[in-house]
Amino acid sequence: MLTNQVLLGMFGGQEIIIILIIVLLLFGGTKIPQLMRGLGRGMNEFKKAKDGFYDDEDDNKKNNDKSKNPSKDSKDNK
């Protein structure tokens, strides 16, 4: 009984093909690569922003550690 309910909610091969044909008709062959490129760029920006957030936290920790324990190089430069 439970497996029948799960299978009813999933798309089959024919449904996916019909959806792809509708998308192709709506957007055309030239717009789809542009849309995918934009989606890829958006995903890359998201990953960079996420990684940058963690990098910024690490940089802040390192800067705080340096300010607490200044190295000999910083004394020589003054």
N, C-alpha and C positions, 0 to 999 in steps of 0.2 A: 504494500500500500504506500509506504513512504517513498520507495524508489520511483513509483509512478508519478508522484507529485513533483519530485526533483526533476525527472525527465521532461515533464510538461513545461517547466520554466526555462529549459535550455534551448538554444537555437540549433537547428539541424543544418545540414549542408545546403539544402535548397533555400532556406530562409536567408542564410548568409549571402548566397549568390544573388538573390533578389534584392537585398539591401545594397550590395555593391553596385548592381546595375542602376538602381535608383540614384545613388550618390553620383555615379558617372554621368547620368542624364542631367542631374541638377547642376553640377559644378563644371562639367566638361573635362576633356582630357588635358587641357592646358592648366587649369586651376588646381587640380589635385596635387601635382608635384610641388607647386608653390605652397599649398596648405601644409603638406607634409614637411617641407623645409622649415616653414614657420613653427610648426609643432616641435621639430627637432631642436631648433634654436631656443625655443622657450624652455625645453627640458634641460638643455645645456646651461642656460642662464640660471635656472633653478638649482641645478647641481653646484654650479660655481658659487652661488649665493649661500647655499647651505654649507659648503666646504669653507667658504670665506668666513662665515660666522664662527665656525669652530677654530679656524686659524686666528681670527681676531682675539678670541678668548685666550688662546695659547700665547699670542704675542703680548697681551696685557699681563698675563702671569709672569712672562719672562721679564718684561719691563719693570714690574713691581719687584721682582727678585733682584734686578740690577740696582734699583734705587735703594734697596735696603743694604746691599753689599756692593758698593762701588769697587770696580776693579782698579788695578794699578794704572792701566792705560788712561782711564778717565782723569786720574790725578796728574799724570805726566802732561796731558794736553792743556791743562789750565795754566 
